[in-house]
Amino acid sequence: MITFDPRHINEDRSNWISAGSKITSESSLALIREELEDEGPILVCHWFYKAGCGPDFLLFNEEQEFIQYLVDSAHAGDAIGVWSCLRITNNLEPIADGKCPDKNERIPEFGSY
C-alpha cells in the first residue's frame, strides 16, 4: 500500500473523505499495469495540491518507475491523471511537427521511421 505524507495539515476546508477515486487503488494500478504491458508508455499529469504552480507532465514506460515516482514525488491531496500515449498519438493531430535539420538546414525527404 502506498501512503503519502500530507504537504499541508488538514486544517483547510477541503472536506477530506475516505470514499472516492484514488490513484493507488488496485483497480487504478491494474489499469495502468495493463496499459504499460499491452500498449506502451503512459503520459502522467501531476497536479500539486495547494502548491500554487502548474502541473508536471511525465512519461513512463514501466510500472515500477511510475510507482517510484509516486513514492518520491507525490503528496497527500495531489491529483494524478494517466493517459495512454498510443491512444493520444493515434487520435490527435499534433499542434506542430517536422524533421530536425542538419547544420545546413536540410531535412531528409525520405527515411525509415
N, C-alpha and C positions, 0 to 999 in steps of 0.2 A: 504494500500500500504506500502510495506517495502522499506525503503530507507537506504542507508549506508553512513557513513562518509568516505571520502577518507583517506587512510593511507598515501598517497603521493599526493601532489598537481600535477595537470595535466601538469606540465612543461616537462614531458617526451615526447618521440616520439611514444607513443603507439597508436596514432590516435583514440581517444575516439569517438565513434559513437552512435547514438540512435537506429539504427536497429541492430538486432542480437538476439541470444538466451540468455534469462535471466531466472535465476532460480526462480525468483519471479513472472514470468508471470502467468496468471491464468491457462493457459494450462499446464505449468510445475507443478504448485501446485496441479492441478486436477489429473494429473497422479500419483503424489506422494500420494495424499489422497486416491485414488482408490487402489493403491498397498497396502498401510497400512491397509485399511479396508477389502480388499478381500483376500490378500495373506499372509501378515505378515510383519516382520521387513524389514527395508531398511538399506543398507550399504551406508554411505556417505563418499566421499573422498573430502577433503577441501584443495585446493592448495592456498597458500597465495601469493597475488600479490606483487612482489618485496620484499619478506620477507627474501630471502636467506636461506630458510630451506625447508625440505621435507614436503609432505602433512600430514595432520592428517586424520585418519580413525575412523569413529564413527558408532555406530548402534543406530537406533531409532525405537521405537515401536508405537509411537503416533505422529500425525501430529503437535500438539501444541508443543511438545518437540523439534521437528525439527525447527519449526518457531522460537521458543525462542532461539535456538542455533544460527540461522542466525542473529537475532537481537543483541544478546550479543557478538558474536564472529567473524562475517564476516565483511569485509570492502569492499568498492568500488573497483572493479577490481579483487577480489578473484574469483576463479573458483570452482564450486561445481559440483561434479558428484554423481549421485544416482543410485544404483543398487538394484534389488530385491534379498534379502538373500535367498529366496526359490529357485529361478532360479539358483543362484550361487551354492548352496549346492546340487541341483539335477543334474546339468550338468557338474560339475567339480570334478575331483578326488582331494582329499586333498593331500598336499605335505607330511603330516605326520599325523598319528592318533594312538590312543592307549587308554588304560584304565589307570586310576590313581591307583597306587599300594598302599597297606596298609603299615604299618610300617615294615612288614616282606617281602616287595617287592612282594606280591602276588596280583593277579588280579582275578576277578570272571570269570569263563569260560562262565557262562550263566548270564542272567539278563534281566530285563524288561526295555527297553529304549524307 
